[in-house]
Amino acid sequence: MAAVRVVSAEARAGDVVHVTGAASVQFVSRPIVARVIRVRDDLVTYHGWCWLDVYQLDARGEAVERRTIFVRPDGLRIQRDPGRVPGTRRASASASRGGGNR
């Protein structure tokens, strides 16, 4: 089977993905939740697979490790936050309530 370049239209920067065995056998016994940094379109891969740069998240949603993973995009469960624009930071709680000393 020839290798081809694949770009996933499904996962995109800012998405939170649940990565299980449906996406790759390496996650069968130990699934992870991760926030997508970028889809790696610069790496050659097999049809139906892609490389993702992600931050692995802990139970609180905090980034604990940066990883590059090889997955089938159709096996990812994507959780999009409709109120968030990818690449932007959320305002701190005090700033969003009008707090602060400015």
N, C-alpha and C positions, 0 to 999 in steps of 0.2 A: 504494500500500500504506500503510495507516494505521500510525502508530507506537503501540506499546504498551509497558507497563512489564513487564520481564522480570527475574526473580530466578533465578539459577542455583542449583539444589539440588546441583549436582555439585561445583563449586569452593567452598571455604570458607576462612576465615581460618586461616593456618598451613600450608596445603597448598603444596607445591612443585610448580609446573607447568612442563612443557616446552611452549613456545609456538612452533608451526611454521606453515607455510602452510595447514595443515588448519584452524587456528583463525582466521587472517586473512591476506589477501594481503600485508600489510605485513611479514610474517615469513617469506615464501617464501625469500628469499635469505639472510636473517640471522635464524635462529631464536634464541630466548633461553630461559633458565631463570630462573624468578622465584618468589618466595615471596609468596603472596596476603596482603594486608593486610585487604582487605574487598571484598565484592561490592557494587557501587554500585546499590542499589535506588532511589535518589533521582533517577536520571537516566532519562529516557524514551528508549527505543530500539526497534529493530525486533524482531519475533518471532524467537526463535532466536539472539539476540545479547545480550551484556551488557558492561558496563563493569567493569573490575577495577582497584583500586588495588593495586600490587605493588611489591616491591623486586626489581630485576633483580640476579641473582647472577653472580659470576665463577666461574672454574673451581674455586676452593676452597670455593665456597658462601657467600662473603662478599657482603653487599649493597654494590653499587657505585652504584646510581641508583634513585631513587623514580620510578615512572611510573604513569600511568593509561592502560590499554589497552582497546581495543574488540575483542572476540573472540566467536567462536562457542564456547560451552562444550563442545559435543560434539566439537570439534576439539582440545581440550586433553588432554595426557597428564598425569594427576595422580599424584604420588608422595606418598602419605601416610606419615607416621612414626607407627606405631601406639603407640609409647611416649611420644609427646609430646601434651600437652593444648594445643590452640590458645590463645594469649594468655599462656602461661607461659614463663618463661626457664629454660634448662637451668642446672644447677649447674656451677660451674667445676670443672675436673679436680681441682684440689687439694682442694676442698671435698668432692667426691664420694669421694675416697680417704681422707678423715678428716684432711687436712692443715690448715694454717692455724694461727693463733696465738690462737685464742679458747678 
